[in-house]
């Protein structure tokens, strides 16, 4: 798809483009609890674009994953993207909000197309033979979000995009490790099939009757070790961000990494149950994350090359990035950082109570 923003005089969304921010917030709230909570630590000016971005991603994922015809859903979403980049979105709140974001921040269309491709891979039952294949999937469904958020925060150097994308892949690997059993029961396998063959294990036979044993524990550990390596790389990107954005990203990084640590404490069994980080532990990690607002980790003496899976995301941003077009028309209540932390304490308590009720 060509990027309509290549002609800045052609497509400029109306400043008064109306949409319902609360409707977008509800979509975000219904997705990842850790991601949603961490977003509340973002500075006020960045909360609406983050919510708008996540809302569209959530709708797109549901449209492809839950629809009768994923290919048809993909065609519809690409048509919606074209309208968004042309500044002529439909009536959907998520589309109208995203229109403002992509024109205001110059989000490359290629990043959103890559995200949609990852969702389509899921619906098509794509097979992942190697860890590189799994990371290529993670780059699409999560690395793209990291790259887009980095751009929204004003960090679009190659280094910033690489570290943000790698952090997204790390989070996706954590999700995969945590959800091995749930995914298998849905007919999906993200553990590299080559790992099964290495130990003479039949991946399809295991998926037909997913049980936990030491072999699955070993696979889970390998996924978490790779995620940890990417979390360490991702942390180096904090120095590229504005100081008031660092706590939210560090909080998300620490909370997601803690899922892996908790999984290890539970014996690496992600087949029999789903690992959850307690509210108390999340709050402790969030408190720790605030320190990076003052002091971010030092940048490595030797520059880190992007991991292969996310190279193309860096290239997309380098080649498609466009100047700002509009100012955002939205406003949200201003809260101090302390007020946002206090709000999160209440949020985690309510989310934990909801999880207990839904079990």
GIPECOR-V855818 format. One record per helix or strand of 3 or more residues. SS is the DSSP state (2 for helix, 1 for strand). FROM is the first residue (numbers start at 0). TO is the last residue. If there is no record, write none. Layout:
[[SS;FROM;TO] [SS;FROM;TO]]
//
This chain:
[[2;3;5] [2;20;28] [2;32;38] [2;43;65] [2;69;84] [2;92;104] [2;108;122] [2;130;151] [2;157;177] [2;179;184] [2;192;197] [2;202;207] [2;213;239] [2;242;264] [2;278;292] [2;307;319] [2;336;357]]
//
